[in-house]
Amino acid sequence: MDEASYNVLAVILCIAGGYLSGSIPFGLVLGRLFGYGDIRKIGSGNIGATNALRTGNKVMAALTLLGDVLKGTLPVAVALATFGPFYAAIAGVAAFLGHLFPVWLGFKGGKGVATYLGILLGISPIGVLVFALVWLSVAFLTRYSSLAALMATLVVPIVYYLLGYPAAALLTAILTVLVYARHHANIRRLLNGSETKIGAKDKG
């Protein structure tokens, strides 16, 4: 196999593997395994850990969070070890798109914050620390989980760039744009003052 063919095959494998990993709907699968049925029919209608927690089952919610994180970490880590940073970035974007638009659920998935964290863990763990610090600070000051996530995803690529990690900065910048697109409804509610605060009853 020549180098060009090898590169094309590597890209295909990273896209396919990343997307398939990211598209696993852990919240939905675990909800059914734990006897709660389709968790899209409760709370915000999302398949993520936050909505899983609305069942009152903290174990299920924790497993959902872990699954959503690892499905971003694993394809990135495998691609990084096998092919290198460029291919890890491709796998990361593919995994993120898999979570946002899973073919199994009619391309209607989650909002991606946990998978975003998983991808950070796979490419450079310093991003996880930055994300956590920003998220906790904003959440403590405003009690808006969505705003905390939006601010954290905005800061991470900037920090990567300033630390001299241009590839990680570009990757996370792309993911940040996707996160903002998926949070369009939350952004509208933040702007008009109707967004739900942490601890209050969810509005969707």
Secondary structure, 3 states (H helix, E strand, C coil): CCHHHHHHHHHHHHHHHHHHHHCCCHHHHHHHHCCCCCHHHCCCCCCCHHHHHCCCCHHHHHHHHHHHHHHHHHHHHHHHHHCCHHHHHHHHHHHHHHHHCCHHHCCCCCCCHHHHHHHHHHHCCHHHHHHHHHHHHHHHHHCCHHHHHHHHHHHHHHHHHHCCCHHHHHHHHHHHHHHHHHCHHHHHHHHHCCCCCCCCCCCC
